[in-house]
Amino acid sequence: MSSSVPIHPAATVILLRRGSQGLSVLMGQRGAGAAFMPGKFVFPGGRLDDTDHGVALTDALPTPCSERLRQHSPDGLATPLALAAIRELWEETGQILGAPAAWDGPMPDAWQSYAATGHRPSAAQMQFFFRAITPPGNTRRFDARFFVIDAKALRSNPDDFSRASDELSHLQWVPLASATTLDLPFITTIVLSEIVALGQACPPSDGVPFFDNSTDRPHFKRLI
C-alpha cells in the first residue's frame, strides 16, 4: 500500500472509571468486516467531521491541552478535535460529555441526536494524553489525538449503552490489568501501557507522547 494514502485528523476517547478493581477503561470491538482494524478492540473515536468546525463548546479545553494540540498541527484544530471526540463518544457508546444547555442557531445534522439529549458539548474535563499517526502500509491513515476523560464527568449512566450505534460491539468496562489480553491494535497496547504507568487520568508531566509515522521513518516526540 502506498504511503500516499491521505492522513485524516481523528480523535479518540480513553474513558476511565475507578472501582473496586482499580481503573477500568471503556472499549468496544470493531466489526469483522470493517475496512480499518477489523475485529480489534478499540477505544471509541473516529475521523474529524467538517461539522465539528462549526459547533461551539460551553467550556474550552484546559490551556495546556490546547497548547500541546497546536504543536505540529494546522491552525484551528484544537477545538474541533475535542468536539470530534465528544461526538464520537456519543455516537459509538451513547455516553454524554457536556453541560445541560439549549442550542442556539443552526444545528449540524451530525449533532442533532446529541443536542436532543438537552446538552451542549464541554471540554473542561478532557485531557490530551497521546498522539499517533498510522504508519504507511495501511488502507486508511489517521492522525489521532487521544483524550482521557474520567467517567465521573459523564452526564449519562456509564453502564447504559442502549443509545450507541452499531459501529462498536461488546462495549464493556475492561479492568486495565486484563485489557492487554484482548485483541488490540499495536498502538492501543502502547497507550494502555502509558495509562498503567501513569496510574491516573491526567497527561504526563513531561509532555504528551507523539508517535509520528507521517513518513517512512518513524519518529518519537514529546509535545511539551
N, C-alpha and C positions, 0 to 999 in steps of 0.2 A: 504493500500500500504506500503510495507516495506521501512524502511529508508536506505536499501542497494541500492536503485536507485542511479546510479552514478551522481556525481555533475560535470557539464561541465562548463569551463570558458566561459563567454559571455560578450558582450559589447553592450551598449545601448546609443543612442544619444538623448539628450534633446536639440533640435534646437529651439532657441528663436529669436523672432523678435519684435522689438519695433515699435508701430504705434500709431494712434490716440486713440485707445482703451487701450493703455498701452502694456504690454508684452503679446505676444501670443506664443503658443508652437505648433510644428508640431506633429500631431497624426494621426493614421490610425486604422482601425478596422480589427481584425483577423477574418478569415472565421469561419462560424458556425461549420464546420467540422474539424477544427484544433484540433490536439491532445493536445495542450497546450494553455490554456486560450482562448477557442473558444468564438467568438463574442465580446471579450473585446476590448476596445480602448486602444492602447498602443503607446509608443514611438518606432521609428524604432530601430532595433537591432537584434542580434542573436548570435549564438554559434561561438566561435573561430574556424577557419578553419586551417587545417595543413599548407595550403599555406600562411597563414598570417605570418608565421615564416620566410619565405624566401623573403619578399619584403622589400625594403629599403625606409625609409622616406626621403624626401628632407629637412625637418626641424623636429627636435626632439620635444618631449613633453616638456613643461616647467618643470624645475628641481623639484619644489615642487610636481608636479603631479607624476613624475616618482618615487620619493622617497616614496610617500604615496601608490602608486600602488604596490610597492615591499613589503610592510608590510603584514605579514600573508599570503604570496603568494610564490609559487615556483619561483625559479630564472628564469629570462629571459622572463617574461610575459608582462612587461610594454609596450614595443613597439608593439608586436603582438596584444595586446588588442586594442591599438589605431588604428592599421591597420584594425582590425576586425570591429571597429566602422565606419571607413571611407567606407569600402567595403559594409557593411550592409546598410548604409545610401544611397549609390549609388544604390544598388540592389532594395531596397524597396521603394525608393522615386524618384530616378533619379537625386538627387542633388549631386553636385560635391564639395568636400572639397579637395583642393590640390593646386599644383602650376603648371603652364604651363611648361612642360618639356617632352623630349623624353625619352623613356625607353631604358636601356642598358641591353643586355644579355637576357637569357630565361625569359619568362613571364608565370606565372601560369595561367591555364585556368580560374580560378575564378576571375582573374583580367583583362582579355582581353578586356571585354566591357568597363571597366573603362579606361584602357590605350588608347583605341580608341578615347577617348574624347580629347586626347592631354595633359593629366595631369598626374602628379605623386602625390602620397599622401603626405600631410603635416600635422603635428600635432601641429604646432606652435600656433594655435588658439583654441586648445582644453583644457578644464579644467576638471580634475577629480573631480566629485561632490558628488557621493553617491556610496555605495556598498551594495548589499543584496544577501543573499543565500536563494534560495527557500526552504521552510521548508519541513520536512518529510511528507509523505502522498500524494505527487503529482506524477503523472505519469512520469514527467520529472523534473529534478532539474538543476538549473544553479547558478553559482557564477557570478553575473552580476555586472559589473562596469559601472556606468552611467557617461557620459561625456557631459558637457554643451558646446554648440557652438553658437556663435552669428551668425545669418543669414547673416550679412554683410561679413563674411568670405567666403561665398559660391562663387564658380566660375560659378554658374548657376542661372537661373531665379527661385526664390523661389516659384513662383506660377505655374511653369510648371512641372507636374508630368507625362508627356507623355512617359518618358523612364523608369517609375517604373515597377517593376514586379507586379504580381497579388497577392503577399503574403498579402499585406495590401490593403483594400478597403477604400473608403471615406476619402482619405488623405485630410487633411484640417488644416488650422491655427486656433487654438482654443484660444480665449482670456482666460487668466488664471482665470479671475473672474468667468467664466462659465464652466471651464474644469471639475470640480468635479461633474457636472450634468450628465456626460457621464457614461456609464457602464465600470468601471475601475477595474483592479486588485487592491487588497488592497495596495500593495507596491507602485503602481503608485500614489495612493492618498497621501501616505506619502511623496513621492518625490515632488509632486506638492506643498504640504504644505511647504516643505523646500524652494522651489523656491519663493513662495509668501512671506515667512518670510524674505528671503534674499533680494529680490527685484532687483537683478542684476545678470548678467551672470558670476559669479565667485564663487569659493568654499568658504565655511565659514572660517573665520579667525581662528576659534578654532578647526579646523580639519574636516575631511570628515566623515560623519556618516556611520557606518557599522553595518547592521543588520545581525548577524551571526547565521544562523539557521542550521549550519552544523551538529548539534547533536539534540537530543530530547529536550534539554533545550536551548532555545534561549538566545543569549547574545547581548547586545548593546555595541558597542565600538566606539571610535573616532580614526581615523588614523591621527596622528598629524604630 
